[in-house]
Amino acid sequence: SQVMGETRRINVYLPPQYYQKAYAHTNFPAVEEFTGYPAAPRMLHRLGQYANALKYQIVNGQAKPMILIASTPSPLFPRDTECTDIPGGPQVLSFFAQDVPQAMQSAFRVSPDRWGALGDSTGGYCATKLAMNYPTIFTTAVSMSGYYNAISDNTTGDLWGGSQPIENGNDLVWRLQHLPPPPITLLATMGSDETGREGVANMDAFLSQVKAPMRAYRWVIPGGAHNFVTWHSELPRVFNFLSTTLYAKAPTQQPINMGNGNPG
């Protein structure tokens, strides 16, 4: 796949059911899975760990088959593009929202309207932003230890082209405060030991702005930290959640669940 003329590799996992006769004419839900920054390029092998967790859940009847697509939220590494359509620069959000689904749908049996997004840290911000901006395609998202607004620094360069409206549009709290809420379902997780931009207080500030038709579930992991050990421990529940939301016929509206219980 290409971003601004440069070819980028995207890793795809097809569930065993994809090749079974009973599913020969089935279109499967797909989930774009994003790593964090700067771990992105060397962490794509985690697709295998995510795929194994999904397979285990399917075998145990806790999840249904879905296609996983592993990528980095910064396909122009070392620049940290934060999944942003940068004025006069790479259109990274559009790449993940339009180019990747189109390429996947031309190559595989993928449902055009049953897409999800999943990510940790920067990837969690990316997954949430993707669903909030393209809710007719991405109906559900999971943010594991994600944050909800991007900041420009020496790794990002100028993301907004000096435009306050563009900066506002990439601030997910601002979007909830000023734009109609998107009809998506979000699972937001955070380790209890995390602080700052990737911390419980920051996540709760975002969740406090959620209103129907958007639905959000909050999950704080006791003793959890900002690392792969915590995120991998979340995968069984994450895939159960994605399976429930992606296979739902017509999600019912309900108020935000601010407890620590099972989000499924």
NORHU-V797294 format. One line per field, one symbol per residue. ss: DSSP state (H for helix, E for strand, L for the rest). psi: psi as a letter, one per 30 degrees, with the letter a starting at -180 (. if undefined). burial: b if it has 24 or more other ideal C-beta (glycine too) atoms within 12 Angstrom, else e. Layout:
BEGIN
ss=???
psi=???
burial=???
END
This chain:
BEGIN
ss=LEELLEELLLEEELLHHHHLHHHLLLLEEEEEEELLLLLHHHHLLHHHHHHHHHHHHHHLLLLLLLEEEEELLLLLLLLLLLLLELLLLLEHHHHHHHHHHHHHHHHLLEEEEEEEEEEELHHHHHHHHHHHHLLLLEEEEEEELLLLELLLLLLLLLLLLLLHHHHHHLEHHHHHHHLLLLLLEEEEEEELLLLHHHLHHHHHHHHLLLLLLLEEEEEEELLLLLLHHHHHHHHHHHHHHHHHHHLLLLLLLLLLELLLLLLL
psi=lkjhfkkkkkkkkklefegkefgfgkkklkkkkkaakgfdeggfffeeeeeeeeeeeeeggfllklkkjklkfifhkgkjfhhkjkkgakieeeeffeeeeeeeffflikkfgiklkklkbeeeeeeeeeeefiffejfllkjjhllgklkkaffeajffggjeeeeefgjfeeeefflkkkilkkjklkkfgklbfileeeeeeefffklkgkkkkkjkjkflailfeeeeffeeeeeeeeeeefgkejkkkllkjgagakf.
burial=bebeeeebebbbbbbebbeeeeeeebebbbbbbbbbbebbbebbebbebbbebbbebbeeeebbbbbbbbbbbbbbbebbbbbbbbeebbebbbbbbbbbbebbeeebbbbeebbbbbbbbbbbbbbbbbbbbbbebbbbbbbbbbbbbbeeeeebbebbeeeeeebebbbbbebbeeeebbbbbbbbbbbeebeebbbbebbebbbebbeeebbbbbbbbeebebebebbebbbbbbbbbbbbbbbeeeeeeeebeeeeeebb
END
